[in-house]
Amino acid sequence: MDVRHYRRPRGMTLVELVVVLAIIIVVAAVAFPTFGRLGMFSGDEIGTSSRELYTMLRAARMYAASNRANTALVYTLKNVGTASAPVVVIDGMALARQLNRDDFKVLQGVFTTLTEDDREDSFAVVKEQLGEFQTMSGDTCLVEDNFVTLADEDEDDVDERLKRAGIQRISLYDYGDDGVPYEVEPRRVPPSSLLPDELNDKFPAHVFLPSGIVKTYAQTKPRVQLSVGYLPEVRPNTGDAADEPSATAAIVELYTATGRTKIVS
């Protein structure tokens, strides 16, 4: 009679188990902070919005260099105040390219008052997905110096604030199904109801040149800090006054001399 002996599979020893657990703990200690910075855990609306802004700024710079055309990261506006005391914030974005000479001639056939000087500030939304306006995640927006607060400011003060941040004012155009260009009005781009007249005719934008640098003014800072935080009406209660910026914010830095950007917090 042939009797076969089967060896029972050997389990892990206590020492092997301890070693495996130690490896898991080390990997987790390294990985979890990284995942946190990347916003891979739910509920990180500010982190998600700051990465979206960072990605769009990089995309605008790359598009400008690849297509040899001035490229704008166009911002949408929202009035979180009232009609009598407006507080306008930036809470959305899309990519647009400057019109070339041929496209601008077509535009002049529709808008006969345009002159060659207007071409510098005339842009069309790009046809790729990045040309679609994207609202920032959750209840977030650009805060602090990036607020366009009109309650106690006239238009000159607003211009000065935007120039320090390197933000241009551009006219935006798109094409209908019939191929005829039309102007995109800031008031018609959600969520921009109740926009003051001072901000109704132009879009704010960061414009990248084909060399990769940012188009600036004399007042523009060499390092622009874009703070992403909660909308004023939904900020967590931190004990600050209602008109104070939230202490919870992420900073995206834009270096105007090189066009490079990074998330610093």
C-alpha positions in Angstrom: 0.0 0.0 0.0 1.4 3.3 -1.1 1.1 5.8 1.7 1.9 9.3 0.7 2.9 11.9 3.3 1.8 15.4 2.7 3.7 18.3 4.3 1.3 20.8 5.8 2.2 24.4 4.5 4.2 26.2 7.1 2.7 29.4 8.4 4.5 32.6 9.2 6.7 32.7 12.3 6.3 35.4 14.8 9.5 37.0 13.7 8.4 37.1 10.1 5.1 38.6 11.1 6.8 41.3 13.1 9.0 42.2 10.2 6.1 42.5 7.8 4.2 44.7 10.2 7.3 46.9 10.6 7.6 47.3 6.9 3.9 48.3 6.6 4.3 50.8 9.3 7.3 52.4 7.7 5.6 52.6 4.3 2.5 54.1 5.8 4.5 56.7 7.7 6.1 57.8 4.4 3.0 57.6 2.2 0.3 59.1 4.3 1.8 62.6 4.6 2.4 62.5 0.8 -1.1 61.5 0.1 -2.3 64.3 2.4 -0.3 66.9 0.5 -1.7 65.5 -2.8 -5.2 65.8 -1.4 -6.1 62.2 -1.8 -8.3 62.2 1.2 -11.8 63.4 1.0 -13.0 66.8 2.2 -9.9 68.7 1.1 -11.6 71.3 -1.0 -8.9 74.0 -0.6 -6.2 71.5 -1.5 -8.1 70.4 -4.5 -8.7 73.9 -5.7 -5.1 74.9 -5.2 -4.0 72.0 -7.3 -6.5 72.9 -10.0 -5.2 76.4 -10.1 -1.6 75.2 -10.2 -2.5 72.8 -13.1 -4.3 75.5 -15.1 -1.4 78.0 -14.7 1.0 75.3 -15.9 -1.3 74.4 -18.8 -1.5 78.1 -19.9 2.3 78.4 -19.8 2.8 75.2 -21.8 0.0 76.1 -24.3 1.7 79.5 -24.9 5.1 77.9 -25.6 3.7 75.0 -27.7 1.5 77.2 -29.9 3.7 80.3 -30.0 0.7 82.4 -28.9 -0.1 84.6 -25.9 -2.3 82.4 -23.7 -4.5 83.6 -20.9 -5.8 81.8 -17.8 -9.1 83.6 -17.7 -10.8 84.0 -14.3 -14.6 84.2 -13.6 -16.0 86.5 -11.0 -18.7 86.1 -8.4 -20.3 88.8 -6.2 -20.6 87.4 -2.7 -21.8 90.8 -1.4 -24.8 92.8 -2.4 -25.7 95.1 -5.2 -25.1 98.1 -3.0 -22.0 96.7 -1.3 -20.4 94.3 -3.7 -17.5 92.0 -2.7 -16.4 90.3 -5.9 -14.1 87.2 -5.8 -12.4 85.0 -8.4 -13.9 81.5 -8.3 -13.5 79.9 -11.7 -11.1 79.7 -14.7 -10.6 78.7 -18.3 -7.9 78.9 -21.0 -7.9 81.3 -23.9 -5.5 82.2 -26.7 -4.8 85.6 -28.2 -6.4 86.0 -31.7 -3.9 85.9 -34.5 -4.0 88.5 -37.3 -6.3 86.5 -39.6 -8.8 85.7 -36.8 -8.8 89.3 -35.7 -9.6 90.5 -39.2 -12.6 88.2 -39.2 -13.5 89.7 -35.8 -13.3 93.2 -37.2 -15.8 92.3 -39.8 -18.3 91.7 -37.1 -17.2 94.3 -34.5 -16.4 97.2 -36.8 -15.2 99.5 -34.1 -12.2 97.3 -33.2 -8.8 98.6 -34.2 -5.4 96.9 -34.5 -4.5 98.1 -31.0 -7.4 96.0 -29.6 -5.9 92.8 -30.8 -3.4 92.6 -27.9 -6.3 92.2 -25.4 -8.6 90.1 -27.7 -8.7 86.3 -26.9 -10.7 83.3 -27.9 -11.5 80.3 -25.7 -9.5 77.3 -26.7 -11.5 74.4 -28.1 -9.9 71.8 -25.8 -11.5 70.9 -22.5 -9.4 73.4 -20.7 -11.3 76.1 -22.6 -14.4 75.3 -20.7 -15.0 77.4 -17.6 -14.4 75.4 -14.4 -15.7 76.6 -11.1 -13.3 76.0 -8.2 -14.0 73.0 -6.0 -16.6 73.2 -3.3 -17.1 76.6 -1.7 -13.6 78.0 -2.4 -12.2 81.0 -4.2 -9.1 83.2 -4.4 -8.9 85.2 -1.2 -7.0 88.0 0.6 -5.1 90.2 -1.9 -6.9 88.4 -4.7 -10.3 89.7 -3.6 -11.7 92.4 -5.9 -13.5 94.3 -3.1 -15.6 97.2 -4.5 -17.5 98.2 -1.4 -15.1 101.1 -0.6 -13.0 101.2 -3.7 -13.3 103.0 -7.0 -12.2 101.5 -10.3 -8.7 102.9 -10.1 -8.1 101.2 -6.8 -9.3 97.9 -8.3 -7.0 98.3 -11.3 -4.1 98.9 -8.9 -4.9 95.8 -6.9 -5.1 93.6 -10.1 -1.9 95.1 -11.5 0.1 94.2 -8.4 -1.0 90.6 -9.0 -0.1 90.7 -12.7 -3.8 90.3 -13.7 -4.6 91.7 -17.1 -8.1 92.7 -18.4 -9.0 91.0 -21.6 -11.9 90.8 -24.0 -13.1 87.2 -24.6 -14.7 85.8 -27.8 -16.1 82.5 -28.9 -17.6 81.2 -32.2 -21.2 80.1 -32.7 -22.3 77.0 -34.6 -22.4 79.1 -37.7 -18.8 80.1 -37.3 -19.6 83.8 -36.5 -17.6 85.2 -33.5 -19.4 86.7 -30.6 -18.2 88.4 -27.4 -18.4 86.5 -24.1 -19.7 88.9 -21.4 -18.5 88.3 -17.8 -22.0 88.9 -16.6 -23.3 86.0 -18.6 -20.7 83.5 -17.3 -22.0 81.8 -14.2 -21.7 82.4 -11.3 -21.4 86.1 -11.9 -24.7 87.7 -11.2 -24.9 91.2 -9.8 -21.4 92.1 -11.1 -20.7 95.9 -10.8 -20.5 97.8 -14.0 -16.8 98.4 -13.5 -16.1 94.6 -14.0 -18.8 93.9 -16.5 -16.9 94.5 -19.8 -13.6 92.7 -19.3 -12.3 89.4 -17.9 -9.4 89.3 -15.4 -6.6 87.0 -16.6 -2.9 86.0 -16.2 -1.4 86.1 -19.6 1.6 83.9 -20.5 3.9 84.9 -23.4 5.4 82.3 -25.8 8.7 82.6 -23.9 6.9 81.3 -20.8 7.0 84.5 -18.8 4.0 86.3 -17.5 2.8 89.6 -19.0 3.2 92.2 -16.2 2.9 95.8 -15.3 5.4 98.0 -13.6 3.5 97.4 -10.3 3.5 93.6 -10.6 5.3 91.7 -7.9 8.0 89.3 -9.1 6.4 86.6 -6.9 2.7 86.7 -6.9 1.0 84.7 -4.2 -2.5 83.4 -5.0 -4.3 82.3 -1.8 -7.0 79.7 -2.2 -9.6 79.6 0.7 -13.3 79.4 1.5 -15.9 81.9 0.2 -16.6 84.5 2.8 -20.0 83.2 3.7 -18.9 79.6 4.3 -15.6 80.1 6.1 -15.1 78.0 9.2 -15.6 79.9 12.4 -12.0 80.8 13.4 -12.9 83.7 15.6 -11.9 86.2 12.9 -14.1 89.1 11.9 -16.4 88.4 9.0 -14.4 90.6 6.7 -11.1 89.0 7.6 -9.6 86.3 5.3 -9.9 82.8 6.5 -6.8 81.4 8.3 -7.3 78.2 6.4 -5.8 78.7 2.9 -3.4 77.2 0.5 -0.8 79.4 -1.4 0.1 79.0 -5.0 3.1 81.1 -6.0 3.5 82.4 -9.6 7.0 83.7 -10.6 6.3 86.3 -13.3 9.9 86.4 -14.6 9.9 82.7 -15.5 6.2 81.8 -15.5 6.9 78.9 -13.1 4.5 78.1 -10.3 4.4 76.0 -7.2 2.2 75.1 -4.3 3.9 76.2 -1.1 1.3 75.4 1.5 
